[in-house]
Amino acid sequence: MPSVQSQMLNCGIFDSVSESAKEKIAQHCQPFTIGAGVRVFETSDTCQMMPIVTSGDIRVFSESENGREITLYRVNQQQLCILTISCLLSGDRYPANAITESEASGVSIPKALFMELFAEQASFREQVLQTFSYRITELMQLLDAVTFKKLDLRLAQFLIAHGPDIALSHQAIADELGSVREMVSRLLKQFEEKGWLQLSRKLIRVIDVNQLKLLLDSQL
């Protein structure tokens, strides 16, 4: 059975790096497995390695002093975390938190090797910069939504994107939207009263997606 290290060399991130670089990656990267619900890093932690996920999901989020959360993005299979990239390149500490949503496995690349690959391997550097571009666009869209769009519109967008059956708690949805559970629950109840969705203990079922879309269209 191939090792985790050798499997990593087959992922797109390392496709075009030199053979000598691949040898270093196989030699120095370390496999990891983290259970679900475990903090991967927290605000003010230092960063000494780049994790590359081969299975599972990691949620990166910001948390206020009163405990409110907002999801910034998720790191899935063979994706890079831009906060980790930023901390490695700048030497700064983490400005946010990350937690596993399911058991996550992969390998970690030591900081020194990451810096060497970034400096000397053009294809790897391009992958890193593409990740920055993609994620920053996502974060700008999130900032725009949180700053300028009303919560009912953001909730409607969320329901359209994740429906028709959404097996998430009201708190989890609030964390996604950067709001509080009470406000999300109140809006969901209003949508249910209008006949747009049906609420049950562990499920939200979107019944009339067209009305949710009309709500969005009315605000354009």
N, C-alpha and C positions, 0 to 999 in steps of 0.2 A: 504494500500500500504506500503511495507517495506521501512524503512528509508534508506538514502544513507549509513549511518554508518553500518546498518545491512547487506546491500548488499555487502559491502566491505569484510565482514567476510567470504563470500562465494567464494572469489577469491583465486587463488592458493597460493598467497603470505602468507596467514594466515591459510592455511589448517591445519597445524600440530602444531600451537602454543597452549599453555595451555588455559583452559577455563577462568582462571583468567586474562590471557593476553587479550583474546578476549573481556572480559568485559571492560577492560581499554581502548582498541581500540575503542569500541562502545561509550564509555563515553567521550573520549577526542578528537577524530578526528573531524575535521570541514569540512563540505561540501563547495565546491567552484564551480563557473561557471565563465569562462572568455571568452569574445568575441573573434572573429577571429582578427588576426593582432595586438594583445596586447602583449607587452613585459612582460614576466613572471619574468625574472631576467636579470640583466646587469652586465658587468664586474665591479668588486669591490663591488658589493652588498654583504651584510652579509646574512647568511642562518640560519633560525630558525625553519624550518619545512621541512618535506618530503612530497611532493605532490604525490599522486597516481592517475593516470588518469583512469577514467572509460569510457570516450568517448572523441573523438577528437584527435588531433595531436599537438605536440609541437616540433618545430625545434630548436635544439641547434647548435649554430654556433659561429665561431670566426670572428672578424672584425678587419682589419688593420686600421692604422691611416688615410689612404687615402680613407677609406670606402669600400675596397674590403672585400668580405665575402667568407667563405668556410663552408659548412655544415659539422658538426662533426657527428651527429646522430639525430635520432628522437625518441621521447618518445610517444609510443602509448598505447593502452588500457592495463592496469594492469602492465605496465613496470615501472622500477625505473630509475631515472636519476643518472648516476655515478658521475657527477660533484656535484650534491647535496649531494650524499652519502659522497664523499670526503670532502666536506666543513663541513658537520655535524661532521664527525669523527676527522677532523684536526683542526677545528675552523678557517680555512682560508676563505678568501672571494672568490666569484665566479671569475674564470679566463676567462669566456666566457659569451655569451648572449643566451637567449631563447625567442622565440616568438610563439604564437599560430597560426597555419595554418588554423584552423577551430575553431569553438566554442568548448572549452574543459571544461569538468566537471569531478569532482572526489572529493577526500577528502585529507586533509592535516593532517599529524601526527606531533605533536609538537616534537621539538628536544629532550627533556628529555625522552619522551616515546620511540622515535626511539632508543636512546642510551640504554635504559633499555631492549628493545626487542632484540637488537643486542647482548647485553651482556648475556642475560638469556635464550633466545629462540634459540636453535640450528637450528631448521628448518628455522627460519627467517634469521638467520645469514648465512646459506647456500644459501638461495635465493639471498641475497645481494652479496655474494662472487661470485656466478655464474654469476650475472649481470656484475660484474667487469670483470670477465674472458672473457665473450662474447663481451662486449663493447671494451675492450682493444685490443682484436684481430681485431675488426672492425677498430679501430683507427690506428693500426699498418699497416693494409692493405691500409688505406687512406694515411698515411704518405709515404708508399712505392710508391703508385701511383703518388702522387703529386711530390715526390722527383725524381723518376727515370723514370717515363713513360711520353712520349711526350703527349701534349694536344690532338693531333688528335687521338691517341690510346685511351685515357681516354674518349674522346667524342664518339668514336665508341662503346666502352663498354657501355656507358650510353644509347646510342640509341638502342643497342641490348637488353639491360635489360628492357627498358621502352617502346619500340615500340610495335606494328607498328605505333600507333597514339599517339603522345605526345602533350598534350595541355599545354605546358609551354612556357613562354617567353624566349628569348635568355638570358636575364639577370638572370632569375631563374636558367637556366642551368649553366651559368657562376658561380653563387653562389654555386651550387652543386659541381662544379669542382675546385673551388678556382682560377678562372681565371677572365678575364674581358669580358664584353659583346662584344666588338669589335672583339676580337680574336675568340670567339665562333661563332659569326655571319659570319666571314670570312671563317672559316672551314665549317660551314653548307652550305654556298654558294658553296664552292668547291665540297662538297659531292653532292649537287644538280646538279651541272654541269656535274658530272660524271654519273648521273642518278641513284644514290643510294637512294635518298630521294626527297620529294617534299615539298617545303616551302609555307605556306600561312600565313595570318595575325595572326591567333590564333592557328595554328596547324602545327606540323612537322609530315609528314607521311613517314615512312621507306618503300621504294619500293624494295630494293635489299639488304636484310640482309646478304646474302651470301658474297657479296663484302665487307661488313663491317667486317665479320668474316675473310675473306682472308687478309684484312689489318692487323688485329691482328696477324694472323698466320705468316705473313711475317716478323714480328718483334720478333718472338720467337727464 
